[in-house]
């Protein structure tokens, strides 16, 4: 099953981009409707949805528990990784299409495929793969921030109230996992990206970003490297930045 996951931080329509042209036979997964729960200052912009909401979205797209999902976007997979993480964390088979939309050599389609209603069961999010704000700021874990360096350093932040990062966190921008064409870098370069930040294993590691979307890409890359499975702080900076009682670090 091919799934188009385009979504944009500036509010541009991913569905509009899908309707304008997508890989033939791909269905669309709406980040805001099916891959996220209601936003709030207490839980962040893109908290995980209720498992039944996620299951409903997958069923409506024609996806089954037994399917293997290949997810893509137009950003090298840093958005599509959210769906892949959600599926794999609940025991399904899923992967990112390397290179995303730009890797498809043929003509794009505009008609959505008509698929039968899927059989997709709601499953609880595994707490062993999740971390909360207290754990992310406890100093007891390796914490890796997937945002661009300017946001991590606190030079600017277009969407959150306090620029900066969680004290003690290191920065591995997820987009630096990709080459200029949006394909995943060779393993030796990926290991270097994480190694320079002091991350050699996902064990005891918590990943975050602005709102729990692009952090999934870092977690999937670590898994791809054989480094194990880390934990996701879904609330990310959009939750932490609103917690005025918690300290903020800048470069």
N, C-alpha and C positions, 0 to 999 in steps of 0.2 A: 504494500500500500504506500503510494507516494502522498505526502502531506505537505502542503504549502503553509509555512508558518510566518509569513512576513508580518512585521509589526514595527512601529516606529515610535521612538521616544518623543518626537515632536508632535505626535497626534495625527500624523498622516494616516490615511486608511490602508491597512494591509489588505482588506477585502477589495478595495478599489484597485489596488495593484494586481491582485489575483485575477479580478475580472478583466483587466486590461491585457492580460497574457500570462499563462502559467504552463508548466510542463504538462503535456497531454496525460489525462487520466488522474492527475493529482486532485485531491480534495483540499479544502481550506479548513484550517483550525484557527479559530478566533481567540487570540490571547486574552482579550478582555472579557469575553463571554464564557469561554470554556476552560481556559488554562489558568485563570486567576479568580480569586474570590473578591469580595467587596473591599475596596481600598479604605484605609483609615490611618490616622497618625500613629495609632497603637500597633497596627500590624503591617504597615507599609503599603506601597502602591500596588504590588502584585502578589499578595499572599496566595498560598495554594487554595484552590477551590475545594468545596465540599466534595468528597469522593463521588457522590451521586451526580453532582453537576458535571464533573469531568466525564463520568461514564455516559451521561446523557449526550454530551457533545460528541463523544467518540461514536456512540450508536447512531446519532443523526448523520455523521459523516460516512457511515457504512463500515466502520472499523470493528473488528472482532478481537476477542482475547487471543485467538490463535494466530492472528496476522503478524507479519514482520513489517514494521513501519520504517520507511525511509523518509526522514523529514528534511526540508530544505528551506532556505530563505534567500535573500539577496545580500547577505552580510557575512558570508563565509561560514554560516552555521552558528554564530554566536546567539542568535535568537531561537533557531530551531532546536538548539541544545536543551531548551526548557522542556519541550514536549518529549524529547528522547529521554531526559532524566526522569520525567514523571512516569513514562512507560516502563523504563528499566527498573526503577525503584519499586514498582509494584509487580515485578515478575514477568513483564512482556519483553518481546524482542524488538529492538529499535536501534537505529543508527542515523548519523548525519550524512547527507549527501555531500561528499567532498567537493568544494568549489561552488556548491549551491546552484542557483538558477543559471548563472553564467556558464556553468559547465555543460549545460544541455546544448547539443549542436544543431538541433532541428528547429522547426517552426513552433512557436508557442500556440496554445489553444486558448479560446475565450469561453467556450461552453463548459460548464461544470458537469462532470460525469454523474450519471444517475445510478446510484448504488442501492442495493437493498439495505434495510435497517439492520445495523450490526448487532451482534451479541457481545456486549462488553459489560463486565460485572464491576460494580463499585468495590474498591479495595482500600483499606485505610493506608494513609501515608506512614511509612515505617519510621518510627521515632529514632531508631538507631542511625538513620541517615540525615537527621535534622538536628539543628542546634538553635537555641534561643538567644536572646540579646544578652542575658547574664553570662552564658557560657562564652559567647563571642568576645565579651569584654573582660573575662575573668583573668586573663594572662596565663591560663593553664593549657592553652591550645596554640598551635600554629594557625594564624589567621591570615588568609590571603584574599586581597581585594582585586577584583577583576576589572575595575573601571579604568578609564584612560588616566594617564599620569597627571594631567592638569587638575582633574577632579580629586584624585587621591592626594595630591600635594596641597590642595586647598586654594589653588590659584583662581578657580572659578567653579561654579556649580549652577547649571541652568534650571534645575528642578527642585533642589532640596534646600532647606532653610539655613543650614550651617555647612560651609565648605570644610573639607578635610577628611580625616579617616579615623577609624578606631585605633586608639593608642596601642602600639605593639604590632599592628598589622603590617604585612609586607605587600608590595604591589607587583602583580603579574597581570598586566592588561591582556584580556582575552584576545583582543584583536592582534596582539603581537605573536599569537600562536599561528598566524596565517601569513602566507606570502602575498605578493602584490596582486595575484590573481584570485585571492580568497581561498586558496587551498591550504591544507594543513602542512606546516613545516615538517621537514624530516625529523625523525625521533631525536637525533643527536642535538639538534638546535632547540627542540622543545625541552629536552632535559636541561640544557644550558639556561633557558629562560627561567625555569623553576629553581634550578640549582643555585643560580646567582642570588635568588631571593631566600635561599636557605631551605627550600622545599624539595626533599628527595623522596618523600613518602607521603601518601595521603592519610596514613594512620595518624590519629590525633590532630588532624587538620580540619579547619572550618573555612569554607569559602563563602564570600559574600560579594555583592556588587551594589547597584543602586536599589534594586527591588527583587532580587532572587531570580533574574532571568539569565543574564550573561554569566553569572557565577557558575551556572550549570556547565558551561563550556569548559571552564577550567577543571571542574570535577571529572568530566568525561575525558579530557585530555590526560589527566593523571591516571585514570583507569586504562586508557589506551596504552600508556607507557608501562603498564604493569605495576604501578605504584599503589594499587589498592583503591578503596572507595572512601573518600572523605565525607564530610557532613556539610549540609547546606544551611546557612542562616538566611532564611527566605526574606525576612523583613528588611535586611540589608541597611544601606545608608538612609533609605526613605523612612525607616523606623527609628534607627539610631539617631539620626539628625534631629528628630523631633523630641528626643528624650533629653530635655534640657539639663537634667541632673547628671548626665554622663559626660565625661571629658572628651574633648576633640583634639586630635593631633594634626599638625600641618608640617610641611617640609621646611 
